[in-house]
Amino acid sequence: MALPVFSQEKISSDNAPKIKIDSLYREDQFYFSFTFTTLQNKPSGLTQDKFSSGFSLGFLRDFPINKTRTIAIAPGIGLAYNNYNQNLKISEQNNVLEYSILDSN
């Protein structure tokens, strides 16, 4: 039988290394993703044909808002595309969305 034991030492703040803040450091990010959409708890007659896939990509620019650069906002720009392959028709009539299942013919 083994008992896990952990210990920790307290380090005096006088001995702690001083950290120099890089005034130019930013965490700009590029992102890219693939998606695969599946329908669950489908009503009878609703089918999903082939793959319902998609992707997204974009860029975020980091703008720190405090001197230690630990809080930031990151506005960006991106693009997303989704392809849905199912027999569900979504239409709008008088600003109301209507859902109906299309015939398989």
N, C-alpha and C positions, 0 to 999 in steps of 0.2 A: 504494500500500500504506500502510495506517495502523497505527500501533502505539499501543495504548492506554497511557497513562501516568497514574499516580495518585500523589498526594503528600499528606502529612498533617503538620501542625505540632503539636508538643507544647505544650500550654497549661499554664502553671504553675498549681498548685493555689491559689496565693495570689491569682491573678486570676480564678479561677472564681467564678461567682455563687453565693451562699449560697442554698440551697433551704429554704424554710420548709415544714414538714410540716403539712398540714391535718389536725387531729385529728378532724374530722367526716367525712372522705372515706371513702366506701364504694363498692363496685362491685356493688350489688344488680342483679339481672338478671331480666327477663321473657324467656321463650323460647317459640317456637312453631315447629312443623315439620310438614311433610307427608311421607308415605312412600308408596312404590309397591314392592310385593314381586313379584319374578319368580322362578320356579323354573328352575334350570339342572340339567343332567345328570339329567333325569327318567327314572324307569324307564318301560318301555312300559306304556301304558294310563292313565298319570297325565296329566290335563289340567288346565289352569288356565283357568277361564271368567271373562270380564269382568275388571275391575280388582280387584286385591287391594291395597287402599289403607288408609291409616291417618293419624292425626295425633297430636300430643302438644303439651301446653302446660304451663307452670308458672312458678314464681317461686323465685329463689334469694336468700337474705339473706346479705350479706357480713359476717363477723366477723373483723376483723384480730386477730392474736395476738402481734404484736411492735410495738414503739414506732414504727418507721419505716413500718408498715402495708404491708409488702411481702409478708408471709405471712399467709394468712387461711384460714378454713374457711367453707363456704357451704352450710348446710343449707337445704332447701327443700321445696316441695310441688308435685306435678305430677299430670297425668292423661294417660293414653295410651289410644288405641283403635286396634285393628287388625282388618281384615275380610279373611278369607282365602276366596277363591272357587276351590276345587279339589275334585276327587273323592277326596281322601285322608281316610280315617277314622282318627282317633286315639282309642283307647279304653284304659281301664285295667282289668286283671284281676289281682287279688291283688297290688297294688302294682307291677305290671309294665306298661309301655306297650306296646300292640300297634298296629301300623300295617297298614292294608289299603286296597286300591283299590276304590272303589264302582263298581258297574255304571253305565253311562251311561243306562240305561232309567229 
